[in-house]
Amino acid sequence: MSKIRITKQFTFETGHALYGYDGKCRNVHGHSYKLGVTVIGEPITDREHVKLGMVIDFGDLKKIVRSEIVDQFDHATVFNKNTPHLELAKELKSRGHHVILVDYQPTSENMVIDFAAKISRHLPEHIKLHSLKLQETETSFAEWYASDNS
């Protein structure tokens, strides 16, 4: 049977700041992120299966990514909890803002690593995460490939 890759794309708005960075991104700012999620597997061949011919139902993939990534990060501000941004995060939270504290500098590179782990944990056993592409601007993105990380 042939292995097939399928991709679902998502968008979400997220703010962040890069503590200690030597450019403008040290300031709190936001991006309209685009996330492409590609999984790989074999299409279902059981003629009695309701999802015959699918690697995974796009709706099932959507539920995983929305739950683990989009619903969490959309309209949130992300800070590295191991920096003085923790004080700013506490102040924003006290004023009702949605803040996410992470164990890493919230660059696209680190976010895509985090997203890969979160998505992989929820995929059916016979489906593997192939790659992620996290685009933060029209010309800038980070990519994660399973083949580079095995």
TIRO-2110 file (N, C-alpha, C; in Angstrom, 1 decimal):
// TIRO-2110
0.8, -1.2, 0.0, N, 1, A
0.0, 0.0, 0.0, CA, 1, A
0.9, 1.2, 0.0, C, 1, A
0.4, 2.3, -0.6, N, 2, A
1.1, 3.6, -0.7, CA, 2, A
1.0, 4.4, 0.6, C, 2, A
2.1, 5.0, 1.0, N, 3, A
2.0, 6.0, 2.0, CA, 3, A
1.6, 7.3, 1.4, C, 3, A
0.7, 8.0, 2.1, N, 4, A
0.2, 9.3, 1.6, CA, 4, A
0.3, 10.4, 2.7, C, 4, A
0.7, 11.6, 2.2, N, 5, A
0.8, 12.7, 3.2, CA, 5, A
-0.4, 13.6, 2.9, C, 5, A
-1.0, 14.0, 4.0, N, 6, A
-2.1, 15.0, 3.9, CA, 6, A
-1.8, 16.2, 4.8, C, 6, A
-2.2, 17.3, 4.4, N, 7, A
-1.9, 18.6, 5.1, CA, 7, A
-3.2, 19.4, 5.4, C, 7, A
-3.3, 19.9, 6.6, N, 8, A
-4.3, 20.8, 7.0, CA, 8, A
-3.7, 22.1, 7.5, C, 8, A
-4.2, 23.2, 7.1, N, 9, A
-3.7, 24.5, 7.4, CA, 9, A
-4.6, 25.2, 8.4, C, 9, A
-3.9, 25.9, 9.3, N, 10, A
-4.6, 26.6, 10.4, CA, 10, A
-4.1, 28.1, 10.5, C, 10, A
-4.9, 29.0, 11.1, N, 11, A
-4.4, 30.3, 11.4, CA, 11, A
-4.8, 30.7, 12.8, C, 11, A
-4.0, 31.5, 13.4, N, 12, A
-4.3, 32.0, 14.7, CA, 12, A
-3.4, 33.2, 15.0, C, 12, A
-3.9, 34.1, 15.9, N, 13, A
-3.2, 35.3, 16.3, CA, 13, A
-2.5, 35.1, 17.6, C, 13, A
-1.3, 35.4, 17.7, N, 14, A
-0.6, 35.3, 19.0, CA, 14, A
0.4, 36.4, 19.2, C, 14, A
0.5, 36.9, 20.4, N, 15, A
1.5, 37.9, 20.8, CA, 15, A
2.7, 37.2, 21.5, C, 15, A
3.8, 37.8, 21.5, N, 16, A
5.0, 37.3, 22.3, CA, 16, A
6.0, 38.4, 22.4, C, 16, A
7.1, 38.1, 23.1, N, 17, A
8.2, 39.0, 23.2, CA, 17, A
9.4, 38.1, 23.5, C, 17, A
10.6, 38.5, 22.9, N, 18, A
11.8, 37.7, 23.0, CA, 18, A
12.7, 38.4, 24.0, C, 18, A
12.7, 37.9, 25.2, N, 19, A
13.5, 38.5, 26.3, CA, 19, A
15.0, 38.4, 26.0, C, 19, A
15.7, 39.5, 26.1, N, 20, A
17.1, 39.6, 25.9, CA, 20, A
17.6, 39.7, 24.4, C, 20, A
16.6, 39.7, 23.5, N, 21, A
16.9, 39.8, 22.1, CA, 21, A
17.4, 41.2, 21.8, C, 21, A
18.3, 41.3, 20.8, N, 22, A
18.9, 42.6, 20.4, CA, 22, A
18.2, 43.4, 19.3, C, 22, A
17.0, 43.1, 19.1, N, 23, A
16.2, 43.8, 18.0, CA, 23, A
14.8, 44.1, 18.5, C, 23, A
14.0, 44.6, 17.5, N, 24, A
12.6, 45.0, 17.9, CA, 24, A
11.8, 44.0, 18.5, C, 24, A
12.0, 42.7, 18.2, N, 25, A
11.2, 41.6, 18.8, CA, 25, A
11.3, 41.4, 20.3, C, 25, A
12.2, 42.2, 20.9, N, 26, A
12.2, 42.2, 22.4, CA, 26, A
11.0, 42.8, 23.0, C, 26, A
10.3, 43.6, 22.1, N, 27, A
9.1, 44.3, 22.5, CA, 27, A
7.9, 43.3, 22.3, C, 27, A
6.9, 43.5, 23.1, N, 28, A
5.7, 42.7, 22.9, CA, 28, A
5.0, 43.1, 21.6, C, 28, A
4.8, 42.0, 20.8, N, 29, A
4.2, 42.2, 19.5, CA, 29, A
3.4, 41.0, 19.1, C, 29, A
2.8, 41.0, 18.0, N, 30, A
2.0, 39.8, 17.6, CA, 30, A
2.2, 39.4, 16.1, C, 30, A
1.7, 38.2, 15.8, N, 31, A
1.8, 37.7, 14.5, CA, 31, A
0.4, 37.0, 14.1, C, 31, A
0.1, 37.0, 12.8, N, 32, A
-0.9, 36.2, 12.3, CA, 32, A
-0.3, 34.9, 11.8, C, 32, A
-0.2, 34.0, 12.7, N, 33, A
0.5, 32.7, 12.3, CA, 33, A
-0.3, 31.9, 11.4, C, 33, A
0.4, 31.2, 10.5, N, 34, A
-0.2, 30.1, 9.7, CA, 34, A
0.5, 28.8, 10.0, C, 34, A
-0.2, 27.8, 10.3, N, 35, A
0.4, 26.5, 10.7, CA, 35, A
-0.1, 25.5, 9.7, C, 35, A
0.9, 24.8, 9.0, N, 36, A
0.6, 23.7, 8.1, CA, 36, A
1.0, 22.4, 8.8, C, 36, A
0.1, 21.5, 9.0, N, 37, A
0.3, 20.2, 9.7, CA, 37, A
0.2, 19.1, 8.6, C, 37, A
1.3, 18.4, 8.4, N, 38, A
1.3, 17.3, 7.5, CA, 38, A
1.5, 16.0, 8.2, C, 38, A
0.6, 15.0, 8.0, N, 39, A
0.7, 13.7, 8.6, CA, 39, A
0.9, 12.7, 7.4, C, 39, A
1.4, 11.5, 7.8, N, 40, A
1.6, 10.5, 6.8, CA, 40, A
1.1, 9.1, 7.2, C, 40, A
0.5, 8.4, 6.3, N, 41, A
-0.1, 7.1, 6.7, CA, 41, A
-0.6, 6.4, 5.4, C, 41, A
-1.2, 5.3, 5.6, N, 42, A
-1.8, 4.6, 4.5, CA, 42, A
-3.3, 4.8, 4.5, C, 42, A
-3.9, 5.0, 3.3, N, 43, A
-5.4, 5.1, 3.3, CA, 43, A
-6.1, 3.9, 3.8, C, 43, A
-7.2, 4.0, 4.5, N, 44, A
-8.0, 2.9, 5.0, CA, 44, A
-8.5, 2.1, 3.8, C, 44, A
-8.3, 0.8, 3.8, N, 45, A
-8.7, -0.1, 2.7, CA, 45, A
-9.9, -0.9, 3.0, C, 45, A
-10.4, -1.0, 4.3, N, 46, A
-11.5, -1.8, 4.7, CA, 46, A
-12.8, -1.2, 4.1, C, 46, A
-13.4, -1.9, 3.2, N, 47, A
-14.6, -1.4, 2.4, CA, 47, A
-15.8, -1.2, 3.4, C, 47, A
-15.7, -1.7, 4.5, N, 48, A
-16.8, -1.5, 5.5, CA, 48, A
-16.6, -0.3, 6.4, C, 48, A
-15.4, 0.2, 6.4, N, 49, A
-15.0, 1.3, 7.2, CA, 49, A
-15.6, 2.6, 6.7, C, 49, A
-16.2, 3.4, 7.6, N, 50, A
-16.9, 4.6, 7.2, CA, 50, A
-15.9, 5.7, 6.6, C, 50, A
-14.6, 5.5, 6.9, N, 51, A
-13.6, 6.4, 6.4, CA, 51, A
-12.7, 5.8, 5.3, C, 51, A
-13.3, 4.9, 4.5, N, 52, A
-12.6, 4.2, 3.5, CA, 52, A
-11.9, 5.2, 2.6, C, 52, A
-10.6, 4.9, 2.3, N, 53, A
-9.8, 5.8, 1.4, CA, 53, A
-9.1, 6.9, 2.1, C, 53, A
-9.4, 7.2, 3.3, N, 54, A
-8.8, 8.3, 4.0, CA, 54, A
-7.6, 7.8, 4.8, C, 54, A
-6.5, 8.7, 4.9, N, 55, A
-5.4, 8.5, 5.8, CA, 55, A
-5.9, 8.8, 7.2, C, 55, A
-6.5, 10.0, 7.3, N, 56, A
-7.1, 10.4, 8.6, CA, 56, A
-8.2, 11.4, 8.1, C, 56, A
-9.3, 11.4, 8.7, N, 57, A
-10.4, 12.4, 8.4, CA, 57, A
-9.8, 13.8, 8.7, C, 57, A
-9.9, 14.7, 7.8, N, 58, A
-9.5, 16.1, 8.0, CA, 58, A
-10.1, 16.7, 9.3, C, 58, A
-11.4, 16.3, 9.5, N, 59, A
-12.1, 16.8, 10.7, CA, 59, A
-11.4, 16.3, 12.0, C, 59, A
-10.9, 15.0, 12.0, N, 60, A
-10.3, 14.5, 13.2, CA, 60, A
-8.9, 15.2, 13.4, C, 60, A
-8.2, 15.4, 12.3, N, 61, A
-6.9, 16.2, 12.5, CA, 61, A
-7.2, 17.6, 13.0, C, 61, A
-8.2, 18.2, 12.4, N, 62, A
-8.6, 19.5, 12.9, CA, 62, A
-8.9, 19.6, 14.4, C, 62, A
-9.6, 18.6, 14.9, N, 63, A
-10.0, 18.6, 16.3, CA, 63, A
-8.7, 18.5, 17.1, C, 63, A
-7.7, 17.7, 16.7, N, 64, A
-6.5, 17.6, 17.5, CA, 64, A
-5.7, 18.9, 17.5, C, 64, A
-5.5, 19.5, 16.3, N, 65, A
-4.7, 20.7, 16.2, CA, 65, A
-5.5, 21.9, 16.9, C, 65, A
-6.7, 22.0, 16.7, N, 66, A
-7.5, 23.1, 17.3, CA, 66, A
-7.4, 23.0, 18.9, C, 66, A
-7.6, 21.8, 19.4, N, 67, A
-7.6, 21.6, 20.8, CA, 67, A
-6.2, 21.8, 21.4, C, 67, A
-5.2, 21.3, 20.8, N, 68, A
-3.8, 21.4, 21.4, CA, 68, A
-3.1, 22.7, 21.0, C, 68, A
-3.4, 23.3, 19.9, N, 69, A
-2.6, 24.5, 19.5, CA, 69, A
-3.5, 25.7, 19.3, C, 69, A
-4.4, 25.7, 18.4, N, 70, A
-5.2, 26.9, 18.0, CA, 70, A
-6.0, 27.5, 19.1, C, 70, A
-6.8, 26.6, 19.8, N, 71, A
-7.6, 27.1, 20.9, CA, 71, A
-6.8, 27.6, 22.1, C, 71, A
-5.6, 27.1, 22.2, N, 72, A
-4.7, 27.5, 23.3, CA, 72, A
-4.0, 28.8, 23.0, C, 72, A
-3.4, 28.9, 21.8, N, 73, A
-2.5, 30.0, 21.4, CA, 73, A
-3.3, 31.2, 20.8, C, 73, A
-4.5, 31.0, 20.3, N, 74, A
-5.1, 32.1, 19.6, CA, 74, A
-5.5, 33.3, 20.5, C, 74, A
-5.0, 34.4, 20.2, N, 75, A
-5.2, 35.6, 21.0, CA, 75, A
-4.7, 35.5, 22.4, C, 75, A
-3.6, 34.8, 22.5, N, 76, A
-2.8, 34.7, 23.7, CA, 76, A
-1.5, 35.5, 23.6, C, 76, A
-0.9, 35.8, 24.7, N, 77, A
0.5, 36.3, 24.7, CA, 77, A
1.4, 35.3, 25.3, C, 77, A
2.5, 35.0, 24.7, N, 78, A
3.4, 33.9, 25.1, CA, 78, A
4.7, 34.5, 25.6, C, 78, A
5.1, 34.1, 26.8, N, 79, A
6.3, 34.5, 27.4, CA, 79, A
7.1, 33.3, 27.9, C, 79, A
8.4, 33.5, 27.9, N, 80, A
9.3, 32.5, 28.6, CA, 80, A
9.2, 32.7, 30.1, C, 80, A
8.8, 31.7, 30.8, N, 81, A
8.5, 31.8, 32.2, CA, 81, A
9.8, 31.9, 33.0, C, 81, A
11.0, 31.7, 32.4, N, 82, A
12.3, 31.8, 33.1, CA, 82, A
13.0, 33.1, 32.8, C, 82, A
12.2, 34.2, 32.6, N, 83, A
12.7, 35.5, 32.4, CA, 83, A
12.0, 36.5, 33.2, C, 83, A
12.4, 37.7, 33.3, N, 84, A
11.7, 38.8, 34.0, CA, 84, A
10.3, 39.1, 33.4, C, 84, A
10.1, 38.6, 32.2, N, 85, A
8.7, 38.7, 31.6, CA, 85, A
7.6, 38.1, 32.5, C, 85, A
8.1, 37.3, 33.4, N, 86, A
7.1, 36.7, 34.3, CA, 86, A
6.3, 37.7, 35.1, C, 86, A
6.9, 38.8, 35.5, N, 87, A
6.2, 39.9, 36.2, CA, 87, A
5.2, 40.6, 35.2, C, 87, A
5.5, 40.8, 34.0, N, 88, A
4.6, 41.3, 33.0, CA, 88, A
3.4, 40.4, 32.8, C, 88, A
3.8, 39.1, 32.7, N, 89, A
2.7, 38.1, 32.5, CA, 89, A
1.7, 38.1, 33.7, C, 89, A
2.2, 38.2, 34.9, N, 90, A
1.4, 38.2, 36.1, CA, 90, A
0.4, 39.4, 36.0, C, 90, A
1.0, 40.6, 35.6, N, 91, A
0.2, 41.8, 35.6, CA, 91, A
-0.9, 41.6, 34.5, C, 91, A
-0.5, 41.1, 33.3, N, 92, A
-1.5, 40.9, 32.3, CA, 92, A
-2.6, 39.9, 32.7, C, 92, A
-2.2, 38.8, 33.3, N, 93, A
-3.2, 37.8, 33.8, CA, 93, A
-4.2, 38.5, 34.8, C, 93, A
-3.6, 39.3, 35.7, N, 94, A
-4.5, 39.9, 36.7, CA, 94, A
-5.5, 40.9, 36.1, C, 94, A
-5.2, 41.3, 34.8, N, 95, A
-6.2, 42.2, 34.1, CA, 95, A
-7.0, 41.4, 33.1, C, 95, A
-7.0, 40.1, 33.2, N, 96, A
-7.9, 39.3, 32.4, CA, 96, A
-7.4, 38.9, 31.1, C, 96, A
-6.1, 39.1, 30.8, N, 97, A
-5.5, 38.7, 29.5, CA, 97, A
-5.1, 37.2, 29.5, C, 97, A
-5.2, 36.6, 28.3, N, 98, A
-4.8, 35.2, 28.2, CA, 98, A
-3.3, 35.1, 27.9, C, 98, A
-2.6, 34.6, 28.9, N, 99, A
-1.1, 34.5, 28.9, CA, 99, A
-0.7, 33.0, 29.0, C, 99, A
0.3, 32.7, 28.1, N, 100, A
0.8, 31.3, 28.2, CA, 100, A
2.3, 31.5, 28.6, C, 100, A
2.7, 30.7, 29.6, N, 101, A
4.1, 30.7, 30.0, CA, 101, A
4.7, 29.4, 29.6, C, 101, A
5.8, 29.5, 28.9, N, 102, A
6.5, 28.3, 28.3, CA, 102, A
7.9, 28.2, 28.9, C, 102, A
8.5, 27.1, 28.7, N, 103, A
9.9, 26.8, 29.2, CA, 103, A
11.0, 27.2, 28.2, C, 103, A
10.6, 28.0, 27.2, N, 104, A
11.6, 28.3, 26.1, CA, 104, A
11.3, 29.7, 25.6, C, 104, A
12.3, 30.2, 24.9, N, 105, A
12.2, 31.5, 24.2, CA, 105, A
11.2, 31.3, 23.1, C, 105, A
10.1, 32.1, 23.1, N, 106, A
9.0, 31.8, 22.2, CA, 106, A
9.2, 32.3, 20.8, C, 106, A
10.3, 31.7, 20.2, N, 107, A
10.5, 31.9, 18.7, CA, 107, A
9.7, 30.9, 17.9, C, 107, A
9.6, 31.2, 16.6, N, 108, A
8.9, 30.2, 15.8, CA, 108, A
9.6, 28.9, 15.8, C, 108, A
10.9, 28.9, 15.9, N, 109, A
11.6, 27.6, 15.9, CA, 109, A
11.2, 26.8, 17.1, C, 109, A
11.2, 27.4, 18.3, N, 110, A
10.9, 26.7, 19.5, CA, 110, A
9.4, 26.3, 19.6, C, 110, A
8.6, 27.2, 19.1, N, 111, A
7.1, 26.9, 19.1, CA, 111, A
6.8, 25.7, 18.2, C, 111, A
7.4, 25.6, 17.1, N, 112, A
7.2, 24.5, 16.2, CA, 112, A
7.6, 23.2, 16.8, C, 112, A
8.7, 23.2, 17.6, N, 113, A
9.1, 22.0, 18.3, CA, 113, A
8.1, 21.6, 19.3, C, 113, A
7.6, 22.6, 20.1, N, 114, A
6.5, 22.4, 21.1, CA, 114, A
5.3, 21.8, 20.4, C, 114, A
4.9, 22.4, 19.3, N, 115, A
3.7, 22.0, 18.6, CA, 115, A
3.8, 20.6, 18.1, C, 115, A
5.0, 20.2, 17.6, N, 116, A
5.2, 18.8, 17.1, CA, 116, A
4.9, 17.8, 18.2, C, 116, A
5.4, 18.1, 19.4, N, 117, A
5.2, 17.1, 20.5, CA, 117, A
3.8, 17.1, 20.9, C, 117, A
3.1, 18.2, 21.0, N, 118, A
1.7, 18.2, 21.4, CA, 118, A
0.8, 17.5, 20.4, C, 118, A
1.0, 17.7, 19.1, N, 119, A
0.2, 17.1, 18.1, CA, 119, A
0.5, 15.6, 18.1, C, 119, A
1.7, 15.2, 18.1, N, 120, A
2.1, 13.8, 18.0, CA, 120, A
1.5, 12.9, 19.0, C, 120, A
1.4, 13.4, 20.2, N, 121, A
0.8, 12.7, 21.4, CA, 121, A
-0.6, 12.2, 21.1, C, 121, A
-1.3, 13.0, 20.2, N, 122, A
-2.8, 12.7, 20.0, CA, 122, A
-3.2, 12.1, 18.7, C, 122, A
-2.2, 11.8, 17.9, N, 123, A
-2.5, 11.1, 16.6, CA, 123, A
-2.7, 9.7, 16.8, C, 123, A
-3.6, 9.1, 16.0, N, 124, A
-3.8, 7.6, 16.1, CA, 124, A
-2.5, 6.9, 15.8, C, 124, A
-2.4, 5.7, 16.4, N, 125, A
-1.1, 5.0, 16.3, CA, 125, A
-0.6, 4.8, 14.9, C, 125, A
-1.5, 4.6, 13.9, N, 126, A
-1.1, 4.3, 12.6, CA, 126, A
-0.8, 5.5, 11.7, C, 126, A
-0.9, 6.7, 12.3, N, 127, A
-0.6, 8.0, 11.7, CA, 127, A
0.5, 8.6, 12.3, C, 127, A
1.5, 9.1, 11.5, N, 128, A
2.7, 9.8, 12.1, CA, 128, A
2.7, 11.2, 11.6, C, 128, A
3.2, 12.1, 12.5, N, 129, A
3.4, 13.5, 12.1, CA, 129, A
4.6, 13.5, 11.1, C, 129, A
4.4, 14.1, 10.0, N, 130, A
5.5, 14.2, 9.0, CA, 130, A
6.2, 15.5, 9.1, C, 130, A
5.5, 16.6, 9.1, N, 131, A
6.1, 17.9, 9.2, CA, 131, A
5.1, 19.0, 9.7, C, 131, A
5.7, 20.1, 10.1, N, 132, A
5.0, 21.3, 10.5, CA, 132, A
5.7, 22.5, 9.8, C, 132, A
4.9, 23.4, 9.4, N, 133, A
5.4, 24.7, 8.9, CA, 133, A
4.7, 25.8, 9.6, C, 133, A
5.4, 26.6, 10.4, N, 134, A
4.8, 27.7, 11.2, CA, 134, A
5.3, 29.0, 10.6, C, 134, A
4.4, 29.7, 10.0, N, 135, A
4.7, 30.9, 9.3, CA, 135, A
4.3, 32.1, 10.1, C, 135, A
5.2, 33.0, 10.5, N, 136, A
4.9, 34.1, 11.3, CA, 136, A
4.7, 35.4, 10.5, C, 136, A
5.3, 35.5, 9.3, N, 137, A
5.0, 36.6, 8.4, CA, 137, A
4.9, 36.0, 7.0, C, 137, A
4.7, 36.9, 6.1, N, 138, A
4.6, 36.4, 4.7, CA, 138, A
5.9, 35.8, 4.2, C, 138, A
7.0, 36.2, 4.8, N, 139, A
8.3, 35.8, 4.3, CA, 139, A
9.2, 35.0, 5.3, C, 139, A
8.6, 34.7, 6.4, N, 140, A
9.4, 34.1, 7.5, CA, 140, A
8.7, 32.9, 8.1, C, 140, A
9.3, 31.8, 8.2, N, 141, A
8.7, 30.6, 8.8, CA, 141, A
9.7, 29.6, 9.3, C, 141, A
9.3, 28.7, 10.2, N, 142, A
10.1, 27.6, 10.7, CA, 142, A
9.5, 26.3, 10.3, C, 142, A
10.3, 25.3, 10.0, N, 143, A
9.7, 24.0, 9.6, CA, 143, A
10.3, 22.9, 10.5, C, 143, A
9.5, 21.9, 10.8, N, 144, A
9.9, 20.8, 11.6, CA, 144, A
9.6, 19.6, 10.8, C, 144, A
10.6, 18.6, 10.6, N, 145, A
10.4, 17.4, 9.9, CA, 145, A
10.7, 16.2, 10.8, C, 145, A
9.8, 15.2, 10.8, N, 146, A
10.1, 14.0, 11.6, CA, 146, A
11.4, 13.4, 11.2, C, 146, A
11.7, 13.3, 9.9, N, 147, A
12.9, 12.7, 9.4, CA, 147, A
14.2, 13.4, 10.0, C, 147, A
14.1, 14.6, 10.3, N, 148, A
15.2, 15.4, 10.9, CA, 148, A
15.4, 15.1, 12.4, C, 148, A
14.4, 14.5, 13.0, N, 149, A
14.3, 14.4, 14.5, CA, 149, A
14.1, 13.0, 15.0, C, 149, A
14.5, 12.0, 14.2, N, 150, A
14.3, 10.6, 14.6, CA, 150, A
15.6, 10.0, 15.1, C, 150, A
END
